[in-house]
Amino acid sequence: MPAIQPRAQTAATGNVLQQFEQAFEHMLLDPANLDKSFKYAELGIQVGDYEAAISALERMLLYNPDLPRVRLELGVLYMRLGSYAIARGYLTRAVQGDDVPDDVRARVAVFLDEIDNRLSNHRFSGSLYGGLRYQDNTNAGPERAAIRLFDDDGELSNEFTKKADFNAFMSFNFRHVYDPQVHSGDVLQTDFLLYASQQKNQHQLDLIFSELTVGPRAQLLREYMENATWRPHVIASVVSLDDSPYYYTYGIGFDMDKQFTAKTHGSLTASYVHKKYRADIGRTTARQQNGGEADVEINVRHRALESLMLTTKAGYSNLDAAASLNGNTEFTFAVGAILTHPSPDNIDTGPWTTSLTGTVIYSSYHAPDEAVDSFQKRRDNELRGTLLTSVPLRKGWSATSTVARSVVDSKFLNYTYTNWAISIGASKRF
């Protein structure tokens, strides 16, 4: 087999690339040395030269065909190149024989399932997450009864001030991808989200939320831009509050994803939906909130270190309601870090993940609420911090704990509040 010269990749650092070139020279001087060939293959993977890595690994099999780990790595590399039939052949042969390590058999099983999934016209994935949450201000009520009322000082009934409570919650995400196996790689993607929470005492906050989006995902400007996809879609959602239908929405959206470098990924999400509220006993003015809502959100993730991911988010939302006092414009900015770290010495699990996120939200309402103040419009500033730790368990399960703190400073005491939220739960991916 002819040797393949290494190619420089833009994502590779100069140091790794230099090691790659040196490893190539060492392998040429001693082609029968399997350790040198494997080192060259490892560095080839790091710099993104999969063809060079494949060439080195296949050469190793010529000297010693009984190398299941090498066949496994070849199968993975051919998967990355989209050659699923060749990948299946290497993976299948990797587990033939009696001396195959258990971890190799386990990894091969995972990759064979993934190949079957990718070769199918229909792909399914999802997650289930549930748990318990405690909040010391479940109803987002002010800590004191003193409020602004009809242009004067007023006193809020104790029923509506700060209330602590527990709830049980569950969320279910489901995705179906229909792949017609066309050369362009375009697919039809359907996403469904269901979230439900049940309060222990504050049942007026019992919530059920469901959302469905359907639309094609395709390469964006494939002739001019690499590693970018876009997805126009339709959106529909239904919200139930206190065991009663509250509102529904319908509209359109647009998503775009772009892999800028091997370490940096960005996404843009935009949508416009029409919201229709249902008026009933206790919510007689709900229809004053009917209107159109536009949202735009930009997310950027950058892998600063092998174990550290930095995140940032910027968002804009505008609601034009039937009654202007219910309409508002909102700006959001968030930064965060996601750290993957070993589990404690006395706990036998895989690596843990801990994330810390800080969020700032500014809201400005379009018109004064005469029931509060006839001349001044409501403005809110919210600071939010969230600490999350996820611990892997077995068979796709993980345990998650979350601690969040919210501080809302409003122009009016009616809407000024703080809240601690602590939750623990378990999730399953499939």
Helices and strands as residue ranges (DSSP letters): H 14-29, H 34-46, H 50-63, H 68-80, H 84-94, H 102-119, E 122-135, E 146-149, E 152-155, G 158-160, E 165-178, E 187-199, G 203-205, E 207-219, E 228-241, E 244-259, E 264-277, G 286-289, E 291-305, E 308-321, G 324-326, E 328-341, E 352-365, E 379-392, E 397-410, G 413-415, E 417-429
